[in-house]
Amino acid sequence: MKPSYVPSLTTEQLEELDNLYRKAKQPRLRTRAQMVLLSAEKRLKADEIAEIVRASHVTVLRWLKRYRAEGIEGLKDAPREGSPAKVTEAYQQQLIETVRRRPRSIGLPYSMWTLRRLADYMAEETGLRVSYETVRRELRKADIVLSRPQHTISSPDPEYKVKKRRSKSPETT
């Protein structure tokens, strides 16, 4: 029967795994590095590791086997098929420049951006139609969040606030 653990690793391999575990941005990659580290350093079995990382023992065995076969590169996700990203760097830059300008300043008949308006405007300007959700994600990458407009009613009357309070309070007679 094949071993269900990773044989002893060199210092360089341990450092490489530890570095991957500490600095990986993808949680799945961190978990896989943790599986290998627990197996190599603590000599834990697949069932024990599965309990720690909250995965099945079959999953742990799969990643330990893949590490033994391919090394640290084997822990990374294999490339998947799918359509390439539509949004280019130039599109994202133009989107950010656009959202920082007021719509009326570029000749549009409204004063505030919404995600739908922004998606429509960018489609006209760039010829690239993306969903408003894609626009929201791209803005979020740049730490820009569009919120709903807050409508307030005001009046030039200097006593407006007093009158407004009076109208809201219950009459005492």
Helices and strands as residue ranges (DSSP letters): H 11-23, H 27-42, H 46-53, H 57-70, G 71-75, H 89-99, G 103-106, H 115-126, H 132-141, H 160-168
